[in-house]
């Protein structure tokens, strides 16, 4: 259970609220901001503008279908797109902790169809860091996966996809690697990805309102639905080196492995980070490193939500929203983080 700071502490973060208000139109008319520091939630803010022009037409109808059309608060459940990747990678790392899986294991060890199609040597680490070398398709691939009847059927699709580079040599941000990793842990356990996540991550982090929808096949790279409060619990666990409320969900070593840069020296073909020189770990972006090698890490989503952990300054923060406005989004994230950094440091 997370503790909340009294309302008077909101004054310290006034510039954060101002940023949310000023950018609300570009955030889709709804936004929730949470900041955690020193063992408690020190800032919570929700803003809404339901008359926003960005909510007209088709996008408004889609938005309502995804989150019931209501104003956001910290308990509103929405699709979080690529914020899902962080959750899924953490789930896979629980198997690393138990010794049931190694990052260096090849996927062909568990999925013969990959070996049969020349992809058996791809490793688990490469699946989690978008360096499989498989030529990823667009969003239509996700629809194809979601409509499949079994994980085996999905792996059959992926096994037949062409290679665009030798595995481990090229970074291409996509859903392919995490879909494969999910199939591997299902094969190891005989259980579904959805159940494994509920047992190993959600229950231990008190994420009661986080799920993967009601399709037969989960989309681990972008199919999670969550609330700001739930996702903050996950961030708190990451900030505390895998521990949530006294429960060791992940080992500190696994958290550290997730926060290493696996893109260094590799060709970058497709990166939503744009011109920013962010690296990529296992399911998360490496935003910046301090002199003590305590990186700031994040996993932003296509629909605008932006979670991050600043290990150097010792806080976690989350902007929760649903919008399609992608213009200059990374620059906006960077500006928001700078404002939060200043508030945390008392500047």
Secondary structure, 3 states (H helix, E strand, C coil): CCEECCHHHHHHHHHHHHHHHHCCCCCCCEEEEEEEECCEEEEEEEEECCCCHHHCHHHHHHHHHHHCCCCCCCCCCEECCCHHHHHHHHHHHHHHHCCCCCCCCEHHHCCHHHHHCCCCCCEHHHHHCCCCCECCCCHHHHHHHHCCCCHHHHHHHHHCCCECCCCCCEEECCCHHHHHHHHHHHHHHCCCHHHHHHHHHHCCCCCCCCECCCCCCCCCCCCCEECHHHHHHHHHHHHCCCEECCEECCCHHHHHHHCCCCCCCCEEEECCCCCCCCEECCCCEEEECCCCCCCEEECCCCCCCEEEEECCCCEEEEEEECCCCCCCHHHHHHHHHHHHHHHHCCC
